[in-house]
Amino acid sequence: MQLGAFSLSLTVKDINASIAFYKKLGFTCDPSCDGSNGWAIMKNGETVIGLFQGMFEKNMLTFNPGWDQEAQALDEFMDVRELQKRLKADGIEIHGTEADETTTGPASFTVVDPDGNPILIDQHR
């Protein structure tokens, strides 16, 4: 099962302080990454982190079906709704809102691992 591009989504208290800190660790972001929207996606080599102020309760793993690690569209990928169906069939509970299986395009759902860590499956196309 291919889940898509991987990143770590971090809940931060001060988006600008976090952007400055991760830049010192060698992470870069798009020039428009000024924190004004309350989030920033940053990269260091193949490592991707998302910084989010006021959007999530906890840090979480994030997978993006349909994208490679450079956020480029893949020609072939498993749709988020198919991933959701397979995980549910394997007995994994969906937490919060499920992806509407009657639609296409962008959708997301969240599962929680046995230790309480949220995992967001978030398709953007």
MOPAC internal coordinates of N, CA, C and O (Angstrom, degrees):
PM7 1SCF
backbone

  N    0.0000 0     0.00 0     0.00 0    0    0    0
  C    1.4547 1     0.00 0     0.00 0    1    0    0
  C    1.5265 1   107.61 1     0.00 0    2    1    0
  O    1.2310 1   120.48 1   -61.11 1    3    2    1
  N    1.3258 1   116.69 1   118.89 1    3    2    1
  C    1.4609 1   121.82 1   177.40 1    5    3    2
  C    1.5218 1   109.29 1   -93.38 1    6    5    3
  O    1.2310 1   120.39 1   -59.62 1    7    6    5
  N    1.3236 1   116.86 1   120.38 1    7    6    5
  C    1.4560 1   121.33 1  -177.53 1    9    7    6
  C    1.5271 1   113.45 1   -91.29 1   10    9    7
  O    1.2310 1   119.85 1   166.14 1   11   10    9
  N    1.3259 1   117.88 1   -13.86 1   11   10    9
  C    1.4566 1   120.93 1  -179.77 1   13   11   10
  C    1.5164 1   112.22 1   102.13 1   14   13   11
  O    1.2310 1   121.21 1    10.27 1   15   14   13
  N    1.3129 1   115.29 1  -169.73 1   15   14   13
  C    1.4717 1   122.12 1  -178.38 1   17   15   14
  C    1.5255 1   109.86 1   -59.61 1   18   17   15
  O    1.2310 1   121.08 1   -38.78 1   19   18   17
  N    1.3302 1   115.54 1   141.22 1   19   18   17
  C    1.4571 1   121.28 1  -178.31 1   21   19   18
  C    1.5172 1   111.02 1  -107.19 1   22   21   19
  O    1.2310 1   120.96 1   -39.60 1   23   22   21
  N    1.3333 1   115.77 1   140.40 1   23   22   21
  C    1.4596 1   121.42 1   170.69 1   25   23   22
  C    1.5232 1   108.26 1  -150.11 1   26   25   23
  O    1.2310 1   121.50 1   -14.86 1   27   26   25
  N    1.2905 1   114.74 1   165.14 1   27   26   25
  C    1.4500 1   121.91 1   174.83 1   29   27   26
  C    1.5205 1   107.05 1  -106.92 1   30   29   27
  O    1.2310 1   120.50 1   -55.25 1   31   30   29
  N    1.3275 1   116.66 1   124.75 1   31   30   29
  C    1.4585 1   121.33 1   178.87 1   33   31   30
  C    1.5195 1   108.31 1   -99.37 1   34   33   31
  O    1.2310 1   120.79 1   -60.60 1   35   34   33
  N    1.3243 1   116.09 1   119.40 1   35   34   33
  C    1.4569 1   121.69 1  -176.76 1   37   35   34
  C    1.5217 1   111.19 1  -108.50 1   38   37   35
  O    1.2310 1   121.02 1   -47.99 1   39   38   37
  N    1.3234 1   115.65 1   132.01 1   39   38   37
  C    1.4539 1   121.61 1   173.20 1   41   39   38
  C    1.5238 1   107.45 1   -81.69 1   42   41   39
  O    1.2310 1   120.13 1   -55.98 1   43   42   41
  N    1.3178 1   117.35 1   124.02 1   43   42   41
  C    1.4686 1   120.72 1  -177.08 1   45   43   42
  C    1.5254 1   110.14 1  -121.89 1   46   45   43
  O    1.2310 1   121.09 1   -26.42 1   47   46   45
  N    1.3301 1   115.52 1   153.58 1   47   46   45
  C    1.4639 1   121.61 1   179.50 1   49   47   46
  C    1.5213 1   112.11 1   -84.81 1   50   49   47
  O    1.2310 1   120.51 1   144.17 1   51   50   49
  N    1.3334 1   116.63 1   -35.83 1   51   50   49
  C    1.4660 1   122.10 1  -177.13 1   53   51   50
  C    1.5213 1   107.53 1  -136.28 1   54   53   51
  O    1.2310 1   120.55 1   -77.41 1   55   54   53
  N    1.3346 1   116.56 1   102.59 1   55   54   53
  C    1.4665 1   121.61 1  -174.00 1   57   55   54
  C    1.5242 1   112.19 1   -56.92 1   58   57   55
  O    1.2310 1   119.82 1   137.84 1   59   58   57
  N    1.3230 1   117.96 1   -42.16 1   59   58   57
  C    1.4745 1   120.16 1  -177.55 1   61   59   58
  C    1.5172 1   111.71 1   -69.00 1   62   61   59
  O    1.2310 1   119.85 1   140.93 1   63   62   61
  N    1.3265 1   117.90 1   -39.07 1   63   62   61
  C    1.4634 1   120.81 1   176.94 1   65   63   62
  C    1.5259 1   110.14 1   -64.94 1   66   65   63
  O    1.2310 1   120.40 1   142.07 1   67   66   65
  N    1.3305 1   116.85 1   -37.93 1   67   66   65
  C    1.4613 1   120.62 1   179.76 1   69   67   66
  C    1.5231 1   111.48 1   -69.61 1   70   69   67
  O    1.2310 1   120.24 1   138.32 1   71   70   69
  N    1.3311 1   117.16 1   -41.68 1   71   70   69
  C    1.4716 1   119.94 1   176.46 1   73   71   70
  C    1.5286 1   109.41 1   -58.63 1   74   73   71
  O    1.2310 1   120.18 1   132.28 1   75   74   73
  N    1.3121 1   117.27 1   -47.72 1   75   74   73
  C    1.4758 1   121.35 1  -179.62 1   77   75   74
  C    1.5260 1   110.74 1   -60.41 1   78   77   75
  O    1.2310 1   120.12 1   137.00 1   79   78   77
  N    1.3341 1   117.38 1   -43.00 1   79   78   77
  C    1.4665 1   121.29 1  -179.75 1   81   79   78
  C    1.5303 1   110.89 1   -62.24 1   82   81   79
  O    1.2310 1   120.04 1   130.07 1   83   82   81
  N    1.3314 1   117.53 1   -49.93 1   83   82   81
  C    1.4672 1   119.92 1  -176.99 1   85   83   82
  C    1.5260 1   111.72 1   -69.00 1   86   85   83
  O    1.2310 1   119.50 1   151.79 1   87   86   85
  N    1.3257 1   118.56 1   -28.21 1   87   86   85
  C    1.4654 1   120.43 1   173.13 1   89   87   86
  C    1.5275 1   110.03 1   -62.75 1   90   89   87
  O    1.2310 1   120.04 1   142.28 1   91   90   89
  N    1.3331 1   117.54 1   -37.72 1   91   90   89
  C    1.4684 1   121.21 1   177.99 1   93   91   90
  C    1.5281 1   111.36 1   -66.44 1   94   93   91
  O    1.2310 1   120.45 1   155.66 1   95   94   93
  N    1.3432 1   116.75 1   -24.34 1   95   94   93
  C    1.4681 1   120.68 1   176.54 1   97   95   94
  C    1.5293 1   111.93 1   -86.07 1   98   97   95
  O    1.2310 1   120.38 1  -176.88 1   99   98   97
  N    1.3246 1   116.87 1     3.12 1   99   98   97
  C    1.4550 1   121.05 1   177.01 1  101   99   98
  C    1.5161 1   114.84 1    97.95 1  102  101   99
  O    1.2310 1   119.80 1  -174.77 1  103  102  101
  N    1.3187 1   117.98 1     5.23 1  103  102  101
  C    1.4565 1   120.35 1   177.02 1  105  103  102
  C    1.5210 1   109.60 1   -78.95 1  106  105  103
  O    1.2310 1   120.88 1   -31.48 1  107  106  105
  N    1.3184 1   115.92 1   148.52 1  107  106  105
  C    1.4607 1   121.90 1   176.49 1  109  107  106
  C    1.5232 1   108.52 1  -125.39 1  110  109  107
  O    1.2310 1   121.54 1   -17.53 1  111  110  109
  N    1.3150 1   114.67 1   162.47 1  111  110  109
  C    1.4600 1   119.00 1   174.71 1  113  111  110
  C    1.5118 1   108.60 1  -147.22 1  114  113  111
  O    1.2310 1   121.14 1   -14.54 1  115  114  113
  N    1.2961 1   115.42 1   165.46 1  115  114  113
  C    1.4493 1   122.77 1   178.38 1  117  115  114
  C    1.5288 1   109.17 1   -52.26 1  118  117  115
  O    1.2310 1   119.69 1   -36.55 1  119  118  117
  N    1.3282 1   118.20 1   143.45 1  119  118  117
  C    1.4674 1   120.21 1   179.65 1  121  119  118
  C    1.5308 1   113.69 1   -54.76 1  122  121  119
  O    1.2310 1   120.15 1   153.76 1  123  122  121
  N    1.3299 1   117.33 1   -26.24 1  123  122  121
  C    1.4631 1   119.55 1   178.45 1  125  123  122
  C    1.5300 1   112.01 1   -79.95 1  126  125  123
  O    1.2310 1   120.45 1  -177.97 1  127  126  125
  N    1.3121 1   116.74 1     2.03 1  127  126  125
  C    1.4656 1   122.84 1  -178.59 1  129  127  126
  C    1.5265 1   109.27 1   -78.32 1  130  129  127
  O    1.2310 1   121.22 1   -96.19 1  131  130  129
  N    1.3219 1   115.27 1    83.81 1  131  130  129
  C    1.4646 1   119.09 1  -177.83 1  133  131  130
  C    1.5227 1   112.72 1  -112.56 1  134  133  131
  O    1.2310 1   120.15 1  -179.04 1  135  134  133
  N    1.3321 1   117.31 1     0.96 1  135  134  133
  C    1.4554 1   120.77 1   178.74 1  137  135  134
  C    1.5134 1   114.68 1    81.14 1  138  137  135
  O    1.2310 1   119.78 1   179.86 1  139  138  137
  N    1.3202 1   118.02 1    -0.14 1  139  138  137
  C    1.4635 1   120.12 1  -175.37 1  141  139  138
  C    1.5253 1   113.25 1   -65.70 1  142  141  139
  O    1.2310 1   120.18 1   157.48 1  143  142  141
  N    1.3138 1   117.26 1   -22.52 1  143  142  141
  C    1.4657 1   120.84 1   178.25 1  145  143  142
  C    1.5232 1   112.22 1   -92.97 1  146  145  143
  O    1.2310 1   120.29 1  -179.81 1  147  146  145
  N    1.3238 1   117.05 1     0.19 1  147  146  145
  C    1.4574 1   120.56 1  -179.44 1  149  147  146
  C    1.5052 1   114.09 1    84.66 1  150  149  147
  O    1.2310 1   120.03 1  -170.41 1  151  150  149
  N    1.3363 1   117.54 1     9.59 1  151  150  149
  C    1.4560 1   120.36 1   177.88 1  153  151  150
  C    1.5238 1   110.13 1  -150.79 1  154  153  151
  O    1.2310 1   121.74 1   -19.24 1  155  154  153
  N    1.3386 1   114.27 1   160.76 1  155  154  153
  C    1.4653 1   121.53 1   176.77 1  157  155  154
  C    1.5212 1   108.37 1  -154.30 1  158  157  155
  O    1.2310 1   120.63 1   -40.53 1  159  158  157
  N    1.3178 1   116.41 1   139.47 1  159  158  157
  C    1.4627 1   121.99 1   174.37 1  161  159  158
  C    1.5213 1   106.28 1  -107.20 1  162  161  159
  O    1.2310 1   120.89 1   -54.30 1  163  162  161
  N    1.3371 1   115.90 1   125.70 1  163  162  161
  C    1.4660 1   121.27 1  -174.60 1  165  163  162
  C    1.5134 1   110.18 1  -126.74 1  166  165  163
  O    1.2310 1   120.85 1   -30.66 1  167  166  165
  N    1.3460 1   115.97 1   149.34 1  167  166  165
  C    1.4617 1   121.78 1  -178.22 1  169  167  166
  C    1.5147 1   111.04 1  -129.53 1  170  169  167
  O    1.2310 1   121.90 1   -31.66 1  171  170  169
  N    1.3220 1   113.96 1   148.34 1  171  170  169
  C    1.4543 1   123.11 1   170.01 1  173  171  170
  C    1.5163 1   105.15 1  -140.90 1  174  173  171
  O    1.2310 1   120.24 1   -80.19 1  175  174  173
  N    1.3368 1   117.15 1    99.81 1  175  174  173
  C    1.4625 1   120.52 1  -172.53 1  177  175  174
  C    1.5192 1   109.08 1    64.35 1  178  177  175
  O    1.2310 1   120.39 1    52.88 1  179  178  177
  N    1.3278 1   116.87 1  -127.12 1  179  178  177
  C    1.4655 1   121.71 1   178.63 1  181  179  178
  C    1.5250 1   112.53 1   -86.81 1  182  181  179
  O    1.2310 1   119.96 1   174.13 1  183  182  181
  N    1.3293 1   117.68 1    -5.87 1  183  182  181
  C    1.4563 1   121.78 1  -177.09 1  185  183  182
  C    1.5298 1   110.17 1   -83.16 1  186  185  183
  O    1.2310 1   121.05 1   -51.43 1  187  186  185
  N    1.3260 1   115.59 1   128.57 1  187  186  185
  C    1.4618 1   121.35 1  -179.62 1  189  187  186
  C    1.5229 1   108.45 1  -122.62 1  190  189  187
  O    1.2310 1   121.06 1   -48.31 1  191  190  189
  N    1.3273 1   115.57 1   131.69 1  191  190  189
  C    1.4620 1   120.88 1   172.91 1  193  191  190
  C    1.5234 1   108.00 1  -127.35 1  194  193  191
  O    1.2310 1   121.49 1   -33.10 1  195  194  193
  N    1.3062 1   114.75 1   146.90 1  195  194  193
  C    1.4573 1   121.17 1   172.67 1  197  195  194
  C    1.5201 1   107.43 1  -112.59 1  198  197  195
  O    1.2310 1   120.47 1   -47.35 1  199  198  197
  N    1.3059 1   116.70 1   132.65 1  199  198  197
  C    1.4637 1   122.22 1   176.91 1  201  199  198
  C    1.5194 1   107.07 1  -106.81 1  202  201  199
  O    1.2310 1   120.48 1   -52.45 1  203  202  201
  N    1.3364 1   116.69 1   127.55 1  203  202  201
  C    1.4654 1   120.84 1  -174.50 1  205  203  202
  C    1.5226 1   110.02 1  -134.24 1  206  205  203
  O    1.2310 1   120.88 1   -59.68 1  207  206  205
  N    1.3071 1   115.93 1   120.32 1  207  206  205
  C    1.4691 1   121.39 1   178.25 1  209  207  206
  C    1.5240 1   109.07 1  -100.97 1  210  209  207
  O    1.2310 1   120.66 1   -61.86 1  211  210  209
  N    1.3368 1   116.34 1   118.14 1  211  210  209
  C    1.4537 1   121.77 1   175.11 1  213  211  210
  C    1.5111 1   115.91 1    74.24 1  214  213  211
  O    1.2310 1   119.35 1  -163.86 1  215  214  213
  N    1.3284 1   118.85 1    16.14 1  215  214  213
  C    1.4619 1   120.50 1  -177.52 1  217  215  214
  C    1.5225 1   113.56 1  -107.20 1  218  217  215
  O    1.2310 1   120.08 1   149.79 1  219  218  217
  N    1.3161 1   117.45 1   -30.21 1  219  218  217
  C    1.4553 1   121.39 1  -177.03 1  221  219  218
  C    1.5275 1   109.50 1  -130.95 1  222  221  219
  O    1.2310 1   121.05 1   -24.54 1  223  222  221
  N    1.3397 1   115.59 1   155.46 1  223  222  221
  C    1.4598 1   120.16 1   178.25 1  225  223  222
  C    1.5177 1   112.70 1   -80.56 1  226  225  223
  O    1.2310 1   120.57 1   146.02 1  227  226  225
  N    1.3374 1   116.52 1   -33.98 1  227  226  225
  C    1.4601 1   121.11 1  -174.11 1  229  227  226
  C    1.5236 1   110.19 1  -136.40 1  230  229  227
  O    1.2310 1   121.12 1   -20.96 1  231  230  229
  N    1.3316 1   115.46 1   159.04 1  231  230  229
  C    1.4565 1   120.57 1   169.68 1  233  231  230
  C    1.5247 1   107.73 1   -61.74 1  234  233  231
  O    1.2310 1   120.20 1   -29.02 1  235  234  233
  N    1.3300 1   117.23 1   150.98 1  235  234  233
  C    1.4634 1   119.27 1   179.76 1  237  235  234
  C    1.5171 1   111.80 1  -153.36 1  238  237  235
  O    1.2310 1   121.75 1   -22.52 1  239  238  237
  N    1.3137 1   114.26 1   157.48 1  239  238  237
  C    1.4514 1   121.81 1   170.53 1  241  239  238
  C    1.5260 1   106.64 1   -78.96 1  242  241  239
  O    1.2310 1   120.32 1   -36.54 1  243  242  241
  N    1.3189 1   116.99 1   143.46 1  243  242  241
  C    1.4623 1   120.73 1   179.21 1  245  243  242
  C    1.5175 1   109.35 1  -132.16 1  246  245  243
  O    1.2310 1   121.12 1   -44.17 1  247  246  245
  N    1.3249 1   115.46 1   135.83 1  247  246  245
  C    1.4605 1   122.54 1   174.77 1  249  247  246
  C    1.5191 1   107.74 1  -124.60 1  250  249  247
  O    1.2310 1   120.55 1   -41.00 1  251  250  249
  N    1.3413 1   116.55 1   139.00 1  251  250  249
  C    1.4594 1   121.98 1  -178.93 1  253  251  250
  C    1.5324 1   110.49 1  -120.40 1  254  253  251
  O    1.2310 1   120.28 1   -85.82 1  255  254  253
  N    1.3516 1   117.06 1    94.18 1  255  254  253
  C    1.4683 1   119.24 1   175.38 1  257  255  254
  C    1.5287 1   110.08 1   -58.45 1  258  257  255
  O    1.2310 1   120.94 1   -39.57 1  259  258  257
  N    1.3160 1   115.81 1   140.43 1  259  258  257
  C    1.4570 1   120.65 1   177.85 1  261  259  258
  C    1.5109 1   114.51 1    93.58 1  262  261  259
  O    1.2310 1   120.15 1   174.29 1  263  262  261
  N    1.3290 1   117.32 1    -5.71 1  263  262  261
  C    1.4671 1   121.89 1   178.59 1  265  263  262
  C    1.5177 1   110.45 1  -121.02 1  266  265  263
  O    1.2310 1   121.26 1   -31.30 1  267  266  265
  N    1.3418 1   115.19 1   148.70 1  267  266  265
  C    1.4525 1   119.32 1   167.18 1  269  267  266
  C    1.5305 1   108.15 1   -91.40 1  270  269  267
  O    1.2310 1   120.18 1     4.16 1  271  270  269
  N    1.3170 1   117.27 1  -175.84 1  271  270  269
  C    1.4609 1   121.35 1  -174.95 1  273  271  270
  C    1.5357 1   112.66 1   -68.01 1  274  273  271
  O    1.2310 1   120.42 1   168.00 1  275  274  273
  N    1.3324 1   116.80 1   -12.00 1  275  274  273
  C    1.4684 1   121.84 1   176.62 1  277  275  274
  C    1.5260 1   111.75 1   -98.37 1  278  277  275
  O    1.2310 1   120.33 1  -169.06 1  279  278  277
  N    1.3456 1   116.97 1    10.94 1  279  278  277
  C    1.4650 1   123.80 1  -177.29 1  281  279  278
  C    1.5259 1   111.51 1    61.46 1  282  281  279
  O    1.2310 1   120.84 1  -149.40 1  283  282  281
  N    1.3364 1   115.99 1    30.60 1  283  282  281
  C    1.4588 1   121.88 1   175.25 1  285  283  282
  C    1.5245 1   108.41 1   -96.71 1  286  285  283
  O    1.2310 1   120.61 1   -38.11 1  287  286  285
  N    1.3243 1   116.44 1   141.89 1  287  286  285
  C    1.4623 1   121.45 1  -178.13 1  289  287  286
  C    1.5216 1   111.37 1   -65.25 1  290  289  287
  O    1.2310 1   120.97 1   -43.82 1  291  290  289
  N    1.3239 1   115.75 1   136.18 1  291  290  289
  C    1.4635 1   122.50 1   174.97 1  293  291  290
  C    1.5261 1   108.80 1   -92.39 1  294  293  291
  O    1.2310 1   120.59 1   -36.18 1  295  294  293
  N    1.3257 1   116.49 1   143.82 1  295  294  293
  C    1.4623 1   120.19 1   177.55 1  297  295  294
  C    1.5253 1   111.06 1   -67.32 1  298  297  295
  O    1.2310 1   121.04 1   139.42 1  299  298  297
  N    1.3293 1   115.63 1   -40.58 1  299  298  297
  C    1.4637 1   120.33 1  -178.88 1  301  299  298
  C    1.5193 1   109.19 1  -126.66 1  302  301  299
  O    1.2310 1   120.83 1   -44.19 1  303  302  301
  N    1.3281 1   116.02 1   135.81 1  303  302  301
  C    1.4555 1   121.32 1   177.92 1  305  303  302
  C    1.5207 1   108.87 1  -162.75 1  306  305  303
  O    1.2310 1   120.77 1   -18.37 1  307  306  305
  N    1.3332 1   116.13 1   161.63 1  307  306  305
  C    1.4536 1   120.86 1   176.86 1  309  307  306
  C    1.5274 1   108.38 1   -85.28 1  310  309  307
  O    1.2310 1   120.76 1   -58.26 1  311  310  309
  N    1.3206 1   116.15 1   121.74 1  311  310  309
  C    1.4556 1   122.39 1  -178.57 1  313  311  310
  C    1.5292 1   110.69 1   -62.08 1  314  313  311
  O    1.2310 1   121.01 1   -32.35 1  315  314  313
  N    1.3118 1   115.67 1   147.65 1  315  314  313
  C    1.4576 1   122.56 1  -178.60 1  317  315  314
  C    1.5339 1   111.62 1   -55.34 1  318  317  315
  O    1.2310 1   120.30 1   144.63 1  319  318  317
  N    1.3287 1   117.04 1   -35.37 1  319  318  317
  C    1.4658 1   120.07 1  -179.73 1  321  319  318
  C    1.5276 1   111.44 1   -68.80 1  322  321  319
  O    1.2310 1   120.11 1   144.01 1  323  322  321
  N    1.3335 1   117.39 1   -35.99 1  323  322  321
  C    1.4685 1   121.14 1   176.57 1  325  323  322
  C    1.5257 1   109.93 1   -68.80 1  326  325  323
  O    1.2310 1   120.40 1   138.99 1  327  326  325
  N    1.3214 1   116.84 1   -41.01 1  327  326  325
  C    1.4703 1   119.99 1   175.79 1  329  327  326
  C    1.5242 1   110.34 1   -58.99 1  330  329  327
  O    1.2310 1   120.53 1   134.99 1  331  330  329
  N    1.3224 1   116.60 1   -45.01 1  331  330  329
  C    1.4568 1   121.35 1  -179.92 1  333  331  330
  C    1.5290 1   110.75 1   -60.58 1  334  333  331
  O    1.2310 1   120.27 1   134.08 1  335  334  333
  N    1.3451 1   117.08 1   -45.92 1  335  334  333
  C    1.4682 1   121.15 1   179.20 1  337  335  334
  C    1.5220 1   110.92 1   -58.74 1  338  337  335
  O    1.2310 1   120.53 1   134.50 1  339  338  337
  N    1.3301 1   116.60 1   -45.50 1  339  338  337
  C    1.4690 1   120.63 1  -178.33 1  341  339  338
  C    1.5241 1   111.81 1   -64.84 1  342  341  339
  O    1.2310 1   120.60 1   137.29 1  343  342  341
  N    1.3267 1   116.45 1   -42.71 1  343  342  341
  C    1.4590 1   119.34 1   179.98 1  345  343  342
  C    1.5324 1   110.93 1   -66.13 1  346  345  343
  O    1.2310 1   120.32 1   138.07 1  347  346  345
  N    1.3129 1   117.00 1   -41.93 1  347  346  345
  C    1.4653 1   120.17 1   177.29 1  349  347  346
  C    1.5278 1   110.52 1   -62.14 1  350  349  347
  O    1.2310 1   120.27 1   139.21 1  351  350  349
  N    1.3376 1   117.09 1   -40.79 1  351  350  349
  C    1.4694 1   121.18 1   178.33 1  353  351  350
  C    1.5331 1   111.01 1   -63.05 1  354  353  351
  O    1.2310 1   120.51 1   151.39 1  355  354  353
  N    1.3293 1   116.63 1   -28.61 1  355  354  353
  C    1.4697 1   121.71 1   177.51 1  357  355  354
  C    1.5247 1   112.00 1   -85.47 1  358  357  355
  O    1.2310 1   120.09 1  -174.68 1  359  358  357
  N    1.3302 1   117.42 1     5.32 1  359  358  357
  C    1.4539 1   121.37 1   176.39 1  361  359  358
  C    1.5154 1   115.18 1    86.05 1  362  361  359
  O    1.2310 1   120.24 1  -165.78 1  363  362  361
  N    1.3272 1   117.14 1    14.22 1  363  362  361
  C    1.4649 1   120.21 1   178.46 1  365  363  362
  C    1.5183 1   108.54 1   -89.23 1  366  365  363
  O    1.2310 1   120.76 1   -54.08 1  367  366  365
  N    1.3217 1   116.15 1   125.92 1  367  366  365
  C    1.4588 1   122.67 1  -177.72 1  369  367  366
  C    1.5305 1   110.77 1   -79.08 1  370  369  367
  O    1.2310 1   120.88 1   -43.27 1  371  370  369
  N    1.3276 1   115.92 1   136.73 1  371  370  369
  C    1.4667 1   122.04 1   174.39 1  373  371  370
  C    1.5228 1   106.73 1   -86.89 1  374  373  371
  O    1.2310 1   120.36 1   -48.50 1  375  374  373
  N    1.3272 1   116.91 1   131.50 1  375  374  373
  C    1.4668 1   121.66 1   179.94 1  377  375  374
  C    1.5161 1   109.12 1  -103.02 1  378  377  375
  O    1.2310 1   120.86 1   -48.13 1  379  378  377
  N    1.3081 1   115.96 1   131.87 1  379  378  377
  C    1.4585 1   119.96 1  -179.76 1  381  379  378
  C    1.5108 1   110.42 1    78.22 1  382  381  379
  O    1.2310 1   120.58 1    33.05 1  383  382  381
  N    1.3129 1   116.50 1  -146.95 1  383  382  381
  C    1.4517 1   123.14 1  -175.55 1  385  383  382
  C    1.5207 1   111.31 1   -75.47 1  386  385  383
  O    1.2310 1   120.96 1   -46.99 1  387  386  385
  N    1.3166 1   115.77 1   133.01 1  387  386  385
  C    1.4617 1   121.26 1   175.62 1  389  387  386
  C    1.5224 1   109.76 1   -87.09 1  390  389  387
  O    1.2310 1   120.97 1   -24.03 1  391  390  389
  N    1.3423 1   115.76 1   155.97 1  391  390  389
  C    1.4608 1   120.37 1   170.78 1  393  391  390
  C    1.5289 1   107.62 1   -68.26 1  394  393  391
  O    1.2310 1   120.33 1   -45.58 1  395  394  393
  N    1.3193 1   116.98 1   134.42 1  395  394  393
  C    1.4665 1   121.78 1   179.31 1  397  395  394
  C    1.5228 1   108.21 1   -71.71 1  398  397  395
  O    1.2310 1   120.61 1   -67.73 1  399  398  397
  N    1.3192 1   116.44 1   112.27 1  399  398  397
  C    1.4606 1   121.66 1  -174.18 1  401  399  398
  C    1.5225 1   113.31 1   -75.07 1  402  401  399
  O    1.2310 1   119.73 1   177.42 1  403  402  401
  N    1.3309 1   118.11 1    -2.58 1  403  402  401
  C    1.4657 1   121.13 1   177.45 1  405  403  402
  C    1.5255 1   111.62 1   -95.52 1  406  405  403
  O    1.2310 1   120.25 1   179.98 1  407  406  405
  N    1.3446 1   117.13 1    -0.02 1  407  406  405
  C    1.4620 1   120.66 1  -176.25 1  409  407  406
  C    1.5265 1   110.40 1  -111.28 1  410  409  407
  O    1.2310 1   121.05 1    -2.48 1  411  410  409
  N    1.3222 1   115.60 1   177.52 1  411  410  409
  C    1.4596 1   122.92 1   172.21 1  413  411  410
  C    1.5213 1   107.15 1  -130.83 1  414  413  411
  O    1.2310 1   120.95 1    -9.21 1  415  414  413
  N    1.3335 1   115.79 1   170.79 1  415  414  413
  C    1.4562 1   120.01 1   177.07 1  417  415  414
  C    1.5146 1   112.95 1    86.31 1  418  417  415
  O    1.2310 1   120.38 1    24.25 1  419  418  417
  N    1.3323 1   116.88 1  -155.75 1  419  418  417
  C    1.4630 1   121.64 1  -175.11 1  421  419  418
  C    1.5320 1   112.14 1   -58.15 1  422  421  419
  O    1.2310 1   121.24 1   -42.87 1  423  422  421
  N    1.3238 1   115.23 1   137.13 1  423  422  421
  C    1.4627 1   122.41 1   177.08 1  425  423  422
  C    1.5191 1   108.15 1  -169.83 1  426  425  423
  O    1.2310 1   120.97 1   -15.62 1  427  426  425
  N    1.3249 1   115.76 1   164.38 1  427  426  425
  C    1.4607 1   119.20 1   179.03 1  429  427  426
  C    1.5202 1   110.77 1  -154.59 1  430  429  427
  O    1.2310 1   121.44 1   -16.10 1  431  430  429
  N    1.3150 1   114.85 1   163.90 1  431  430  429
  C    1.4532 1   122.37 1   172.29 1  433  431  430
  C    1.5234 1   107.62 1  -155.47 1  434  433  431
  O    1.2310 1   120.96 1   -14.84 1  435  434  433
  N    1.3190 1   115.76 1   165.16 1  435  434  433
  C    1.4585 1   121.17 1  -178.81 1  437  435  434
  C    1.5244 1   109.62 1  -128.94 1  438  437  435
  O    1.2310 1   121.15 1   -41.15 1  439  438  437
  N    1.3267 1   115.40 1   138.85 1  439  438  437
  C    1.4589 1   122.91 1   169.93 1  441  439  438
  C    1.5183 1   106.93 1  -119.04 1  442  441  439
  O    1.2310 1   120.75 1   -16.00 1  443  442  441
  N    1.3231 1   116.16 1   164.00 1  443  442  441
  C    1.4579 1   120.79 1   179.68 1  445  443  442
  C    1.5228 1   107.92 1  -127.21 1  446  445  443
  O    1.2310 1   120.50 1   -50.02 1  447  446  445
  N    1.3327 1   116.64 1   129.98 1  447  446  445
  C    1.4648 1   119.63 1  -179.59 1  449  447  446
  C    1.5315 1   110.18 1   -74.13 1  450  449  447
  O    1.2310 1   119.80 1    -7.94 1  451  450  449
  N    1.3403 1   117.99 1   172.06 1  451  450  449
  C    1.4687 1   120.59 1  -176.17 1  453  451  450
  C    1.5277 1   115.06 1   -59.40 1  454  453  451
  O    1.2310 1   120.19 1   161.88 1  455  454  453
  N    1.3436 1   117.25 1   -18.12 1  455  454  453
  C    1.4600 1   120.70 1   179.34 1  457  455  454
  C    1.5224 1   113.11 1   -98.34 1  458  457  455
  O    1.2310 1   120.38 1  -172.16 1  459  458  457
  N    1.3229 1   116.87 1     7.84 1  459  458  457
  C    1.4561 1   120.68 1   177.31 1  461  459  458
  C    1.5122 1   115.18 1    88.50 1  462  461  459
  O    1.2310 1   119.96 1  -170.66 1  463  462  461
  N    1.3323 1   117.68 1     9.34 1  463  462  461
  C    1.4616 1   121.11 1   179.69 1  465  463  462
  C    1.5271 1   110.17 1   -83.27 1  466  465  463
  O    1.2310 1   119.76 1   -57.86 1  467  466  465
  N    1.3362 1   118.06 1   122.14 1  467  466  465
  C    1.4593 1   119.96 1   178.93 1  469  467  466
  C    1.5225 1   111.28 1   -74.12 1  470  469  467
  O    1.2310 1   121.60 1   -34.79 1  471  470  469
  N    1.3405 1   114.53 1   145.21 1  471  470  469
  C    1.4600 1   122.79 1   176.64 1  473  471  470
  C    1.5221 1   107.20 1  -128.47 1  474  473  471
  O    1.2310 1   120.80 1   -65.97 1  475  474  473
  N    1.3223 1   116.08 1   114.03 1  475  474  473
  C    1.4606 1   122.33 1  -178.71 1  477  475  474
  C    1.5253 1   109.10 1   -93.86 1  478  477  475
  O    1.2310 1   120.45 1   -52.63 1  479  478  477
  N    1.3208 1   116.74 1   127.37 1  479  478  477
  C    1.4621 1   123.09 1   172.17 1  481  479  478
  C    1.5268 1   104.66 1  -107.52 1  482  481  479
  O    1.2310 1   120.37 1   -70.07 1  483  482  481
  N    1.3312 1   116.89 1   109.93 1  483  482  481
  C    1.4585 1   122.38 1  -166.36 1  485  483  482
  C    1.5261 1   110.17 1  -130.39 1  486  485  483
  O    1.2310 1   120.66 1   -77.25 1  487  486  485
  N    1.3391 1   116.35 1   102.75 1  487  486  485
  C    1.4550 1   121.94 1  -179.10 1  489  487  486
  C    1.5202 1   109.47 1   -93.96 1  490  489  487
  O    1.2310 1   120.42 1   -51.04 1  491  490  489
  N    1.3298 1   116.79 1   128.96 1  491  490  489
  C    1.4711 1   121.76 1  -175.69 1  493  491  490
  C    1.5106 1   114.45 1  -100.51 1  494  493  491
  O    1.2310 1   119.75 1   174.87 1  495  494  493
  N    1.3237 1   118.08 1    -5.13 1  495  494  493
  C    1.4851 1   119.08 1  -178.92 1  497  495  494
  C    1.4978 1   111.69 1  -137.37 1  498  497  495
  O    1.2310 1   120.10 1   180.00 1  499  498  497

